[in-house]
Amino acid sequence: MKYKICILGNTGNNPLSAYSWFVRTTANGMKENDHEVYGFDYKKHSIDKIQDFLFDLKPDILFTHLTMHEHHDKYDIMEIFDSLRSLYDTKIIHTMQDARDEPRYNGDISHAFDLALVSQIQNIKKFETYWNIPVYYWPYSSLTYKKMGKYRPELDYKMPVFPGNPNSHLDRSEFLRKLQNIMKIKIIFTKSGEDIRNKTLDFSASSPCVLGLCTRYDKKIYGYNEVRPYQYMGAGALMIMRDYNINKYIFPKDIYFGFDDYKNPEVVKELWNRIKKMSDEEKFKMKERAFNFVQKYHSCKTRMAETIELIKGNRNTLNIFLNDLKEV
């Protein structure tokens, strides 16, 4: 069945090319499953404009992004959602993809939302109690690709590359600084002139190594994971990444190089030296394994197909985990 899907959030002018990885993969995954996809930017429009758009569109399913942020009054927004549900039977989905032990709003939202999707496991029961709606584990996904990208010499920096903001978290900043003192790495700043987000596929094929050095959220919030494993391994990158405690339940060990030490950057240098000793065939095979695995189980086409089934009540969990992909 074909549904009219709307994403209300940080969509920009086109959700299919939005900078937000959540918005982009949700939009593309729904499109890959032959649904109609619409976006409306939450931050750029007034509440009246949001209401007019939604009541004119009458979506079957609405994914909300940033709803509990301070851009608009959350109670006014929830009144709109309540009306959409009553008048048009729209399914309203609350999403929370950041790492939080406490949500931005901890009251009953069952009048405005049907269910919530969050990127952690630890606090699901607590959130269900707060919100009085079902809450499901929903990590990031990869864009869907038919094949790996092409080698482009201008995207080959001949050294490990960290794509992101090196200054957004103190522990990561300190680790990167120490790492730069012992080896050469390339840092590509988020939204800089070098930003490679729109070149993810060819960059992953061209780069000898992508660094996943997110901060230590998972030491406090079990089950949280960052975007880079899905974004880059899903495009066929060879990765060295800090091993979140959920990774061993999601990713096979033979598709990336993991470590769990933010005190000693020598471990990254040792892994990089190990990569340099691999043959071109060995490196390609590892990239290929990563690409094939993530595309099979964590592509946005697969994730959104299962999400629709979840929303419609045809399943009660998503196929995220190893061991026959059953929940840990």
C-alpha positions as CSV (number, residue, x, y, z in Angstrom):
1,M,0.0,0.0,0.0
2,K,1.3,3.5,-0.9
3,Y,1.3,6.0,1.9
4,K,1.6,9.8,2.0
5,I,4.6,10.4,4.3
6,C,5.6,13.7,5.8
7,I,8.7,14.7,7.8
8,L,8.4,17.8,9.9
9,G,11.8,18.8,11.1
10,N,15.2,20.0,9.9
11,T,14.3,19.2,6.3
12,G,15.6,22.2,4.4
13,N,14.0,22.7,1.0
14,N,14.2,19.0,0.1
15,P,14.1,16.2,2.7
16,L,15.8,13.8,0.1
17,S,18.9,16.0,0.2
18,A,18.6,17.4,3.8
19,Y,21.8,17.8,5.8
20,S,20.2,15.9,8.7
21,W,21.1,12.2,8.3
22,F,17.9,11.2,10.1
23,V,15.8,13.3,7.7
24,R,17.7,12.2,4.6
25,T,17.6,8.5,5.3
26,T,14.0,8.5,6.4
27,A,12.9,10.4,3.2
28,N,15.1,8.3,0.9
29,G,14.0,5.0,2.6
30,M,10.3,5.9,2.2
31,K,10.9,6.9,-1.4
32,E,12.7,3.6,-2.1
33,N,9.6,1.8,-0.8
34,D,7.4,3.7,-3.3
35,H,5.7,6.0,-0.8
36,E,5.0,9.7,-1.4
37,V,7.4,11.8,0.6
38,Y,7.0,15.4,1.7
39,G,9.0,17.6,4.0
40,F,8.3,20.8,5.9
41,D,11.0,22.7,7.7
42,Y,10.1,23.1,11.4
43,K,12.5,25.9,12.2
44,K,11.9,28.1,9.2
45,H,8.1,28.3,9.4
46,S,5.6,29.7,11.9
47,I,3.1,27.4,13.7
48,D,0.3,28.8,11.5
49,K,2.3,27.9,8.4
50,I,3.0,24.4,9.8
51,Q,-0.7,23.9,10.6
52,D,-1.8,25.1,7.1
53,F,0.6,22.8,5.4
54,L,-0.3,19.7,7.4
55,F,-4.0,20.2,7.2
56,D,-3.8,20.7,3.5
57,L,-1.5,17.7,3.0
58,K,-3.4,15.3,5.3
59,P,-0.5,12.8,5.6
60,D,-1.0,9.2,6.4
61,I,2.1,9.2,8.6
62,L,4.0,12.2,10.1
63,F,7.5,11.8,11.4
64,T,8.3,14.7,13.8
65,H,11.9,15.9,14.3
66,L,12.8,18.7,16.8
67,T,9.3,18.9,18.1
68,M,10.4,19.3,21.8
69,H,13.1,21.8,21.0
70,E,12.4,25.5,21.7
71,H,11.7,26.6,18.2
72,H,7.9,26.5,18.8
73,D,5.6,26.0,21.8
74,K,5.4,22.3,22.2
75,Y,1.9,22.4,23.5
76,D,0.6,24.3,20.5
77,I,2.4,21.9,18.2
78,M,0.9,18.9,20.0
79,E,-2.6,20.4,19.6
80,I,-2.1,20.3,15.8
81,F,-1.0,16.7,16.0
82,D,-4.0,15.9,18.1
83,S,-6.3,17.4,15.5
84,L,-4.6,15.6,12.7
85,R,-5.1,12.2,14.4
86,S,-8.7,13.0,15.1
87,L,-9.7,14.4,11.7
88,Y,-7.6,12.4,9.3
89,D,-6.3,9.3,11.3
90,T,-2.7,10.5,10.7
91,K,-0.2,8.3,12.6
92,I,2.2,10.7,14.4
93,I,5.7,9.4,15.2
94,H,7.9,11.1,17.8
95,T,11.6,10.7,17.1
96,M,14.5,11.3,19.4
97,Q,17.9,10.5,17.9
98,D,20.3,12.3,20.3
99,A,21.8,10.7,23.3
100,R,19.7,11.7,26.3
101,D,19.1,10.1,29.7
102,E,16.1,12.4,30.2
103,P,14.0,13.6,27.3
104,R,13.3,17.3,26.7
105,Y,9.7,16.7,27.7
106,N,8.7,14.0,30.2
107,G,4.9,14.3,30.3
108,D,2.1,12.2,28.7
109,I,2.0,12.8,25.0
110,S,-0.4,10.0,24.1
111,H,-3.0,12.5,22.9
112,A,-0.6,13.7,20.2
113,F,1.6,10.8,19.2
114,D,1.1,7.1,18.4
115,L,4.6,5.9,19.1
116,A,8.2,7.0,19.6
117,L,11.4,5.9,17.9
118,V,14.7,6.5,19.9
119,S,18.3,5.6,19.3
120,Q,19.1,3.9,22.6
121,I,17.9,0.9,24.6
122,Q,18.6,1.8,28.2
123,N,15.7,4.2,28.8
124,I,12.9,2.8,26.7
125,K,10.8,1.7,29.6
126,K,11.3,5.0,31.4
127,F,10.3,6.9,28.3
128,E,7.2,4.8,27.8
129,T,6.2,5.6,31.4
130,Y,6.8,9.3,30.8
131,W,5.1,9.5,27.4
132,N,2.4,6.8,27.8
133,I,3.0,5.5,24.2
134,P,5.0,2.6,22.8
135,V,8.8,3.3,22.4
136,Y,11.1,1.4,20.0
137,Y,14.8,1.2,19.4
138,W,15.6,2.9,16.1
139,P,19.2,3.5,15.3
140,Y,20.5,5.3,12.2
141,S,20.5,3.6,8.8
142,S,22.6,3.9,5.6
143,L,21.5,5.5,2.4
144,T,20.6,2.7,0.0
145,Y,23.2,2.0,-2.7
146,K,23.1,-0.5,-5.5
147,K,26.9,-0.8,-5.7
148,M,30.1,0.7,-4.1
149,G,31.4,4.0,-5.3
150,K,34.2,4.9,-7.7
151,Y,37.8,5.7,-6.7
152,R,38.4,9.5,-7.1
153,P,41.9,10.6,-6.4
154,E,40.8,14.0,-5.1
155,L,39.0,12.2,-2.3
156,D,42.0,10.1,-1.4
157,Y,43.9,11.9,1.3
158,K,46.4,9.1,1.8
159,M,45.8,9.0,5.5
160,P,42.9,8.4,8.0
161,V,40.1,10.9,7.8
162,F,37.9,12.2,10.6
163,P,34.7,13.8,9.2
164,G,32.9,15.9,11.7
165,N,33.3,18.7,14.2
166,P,36.5,18.0,16.3
167,N,35.6,20.6,18.8
168,S,32.0,19.6,19.7
169,H,33.0,17.3,22.6
170,L,35.9,17.7,25.0
171,D,37.0,14.0,25.1
172,R,37.0,13.7,21.4
173,S,38.9,17.0,20.9
174,E,41.6,15.9,23.4
175,F,41.9,12.5,21.7
176,L,42.2,14.0,18.2
177,R,44.8,16.5,19.5
178,K,46.9,13.6,21.0
179,L,46.4,11.5,17.8
180,Q,47.7,14.4,15.6
181,N,50.9,14.5,17.7
182,I,51.8,10.9,16.8
183,M,50.4,10.4,13.3
184,K,49.0,12.2,10.3
185,I,45.2,12.5,10.0
186,K,42.9,14.6,7.9
187,I,40.0,16.4,9.6
188,I,37.1,17.4,7.4
189,F,35.0,19.9,9.3
190,T,31.2,19.6,9.2
191,K,29.7,22.1,6.8
192,S,33.1,23.4,5.7
193,G,34.1,23.9,2.1
194,E,35.6,20.4,2.1
195,D,32.5,18.7,3.6
196,I,32.1,15.3,1.9
197,R,28.6,14.4,3.1
198,N,27.1,14.6,-0.4
199,K,30.1,12.6,-1.7
200,T,29.8,9.8,0.9
201,L,29.7,6.9,-1.6
202,D,32.8,7.9,-3.7
203,F,34.6,9.2,-0.6
204,S,34.2,5.8,1.1
205,A,35.6,4.0,-1.9
206,S,38.5,6.4,-2.2
207,S,39.6,6.9,1.4
208,P,42.1,4.4,2.9
209,C,40.5,4.8,6.3
210,V,37.6,6.7,8.0
211,L,37.8,7.4,11.7
212,G,34.7,7.1,13.8
213,L,35.6,8.9,17.0
214,C,32.3,9.8,18.6
215,T,32.2,10.7,22.3
216,R,31.4,8.4,25.2
217,Y,27.6,8.6,25.3
218,D,27.3,4.9,25.5
219,K,29.1,4.7,28.9
220,K,26.1,6.4,30.4
221,I,23.4,5.5,27.9
222,Y,23.4,1.8,26.8
223,G,22.5,1.1,23.2
224,Y,23.3,4.5,21.8
225,N,25.3,4.5,18.6
226,E,26.6,7.2,16.3
227,V,25.9,7.8,12.6
228,R,29.3,7.1,11.1
229,P,29.2,3.2,11.1
230,Y,25.9,3.4,9.1
231,Q,26.9,6.3,6.9
232,Y,30.4,5.2,5.9
233,M,30.4,1.4,6.3
234,G,27.1,1.4,4.4
235,A,29.0,3.1,1.6
236,G,31.9,0.6,1.7
237,A,34.4,2.5,3.9
238,L,37.2,0.8,5.8
239,M,36.8,2.2,9.3
240,I,38.7,2.5,12.6
241,M,36.1,3.4,15.1
242,R,35.6,3.7,18.8
243,D,33.6,0.6,19.7
244,Y,30.3,1.5,21.3
245,N,29.0,-1.2,23.6
246,I,26.2,-2.0,21.3
247,N,28.4,-2.6,18.2
248,K,29.2,-6.2,19.0
249,Y,25.5,-7.0,18.8
250,I,25.0,-5.2,15.5
251,F,28.2,-5.4,13.4
252,P,30.4,-8.5,12.6
253,K,33.9,-8.0,13.8
254,D,35.4,-8.6,10.4
255,I,33.9,-5.5,8.8
256,Y,35.8,-2.8,10.8
257,F,38.6,-2.2,13.3
258,G,37.3,-1.4,16.7
259,F,38.9,0.0,19.9
260,D,37.6,1.2,23.2
261,D,40.3,3.5,24.7
262,Y,40.1,7.3,24.7
263,K,43.2,7.6,26.9
264,N,45.8,6.1,24.5
265,P,45.8,7.2,20.9
266,E,48.5,4.7,20.1
267,V,45.8,2.1,19.6
268,V,44.6,4.0,16.5
269,K,48.1,4.3,15.2
270,E,48.6,0.5,15.6
271,L,45.4,-0.2,13.8
272,W,46.4,2.2,11.0
273,N,49.8,0.5,10.7
274,R,48.0,-2.8,10.5
275,I,45.8,-1.5,7.6
276,K,48.9,-0.3,5.7
277,K,50.3,-3.8,5.8
278,M,47.2,-5.3,4.2
279,S,47.2,-6.0,0.5
280,D,44.9,-4.1,-1.8
281,E,42.8,-7.2,-2.2
282,E,42.4,-7.6,1.6
283,K,41.4,-4.0,2.0
284,F,38.9,-4.2,-0.8
285,K,37.4,-7.5,0.6
286,M,36.9,-5.8,4.0
287,K,35.2,-2.8,2.4
288,E,33.0,-5.1,0.4
289,R,32.0,-7.1,3.4
290,A,31.1,-3.9,5.2
291,F,29.1,-2.6,2.3
292,N,27.2,-5.8,1.7
293,F,26.3,-6.3,5.4
294,V,25.1,-2.8,6.1
295,Q,23.2,-2.6,2.8
296,K,21.5,-5.9,3.5
297,Y,20.4,-5.2,7.1
298,H,20.7,-1.5,7.7
299,S,20.0,0.3,4.5
300,C,17.3,3.0,4.7
301,K,15.1,1.0,2.3
302,T,15.1,-2.0,4.7
303,R,14.8,0.1,7.8
304,M,11.9,2.2,6.6
305,A,10.1,-0.9,5.2
306,E,10.2,-2.4,8.7
307,T,9.3,0.9,10.3
308,I,6.1,1.1,8.3
309,E,5.2,-2.4,9.4
310,L,5.9,-1.4,13.0
311,I,3.7,1.7,12.7
312,K,0.9,-0.4,11.1
313,G,1.1,-2.9,14.0
314,N,2.4,-5.8,11.8
315,R,5.6,-6.2,13.9
316,N,6.8,-5.2,17.4
317,T,10.5,-4.9,16.8
318,L,13.0,-4.1,14.1
319,N,15.7,-6.5,12.8
320,I,18.7,-4.7,14.2
321,F,20.8,-7.3,16.0
322,L,23.0,-10.2,15.1
323,N,22.4,-13.8,16.2
324,D,19.6,-14.1,13.6
325,L,19.2,-10.4,14.1
326,K,17.1,-10.8,17.3
327,E,17.0,-8.2,20.0
328,V,19.7,-8.4,22.8
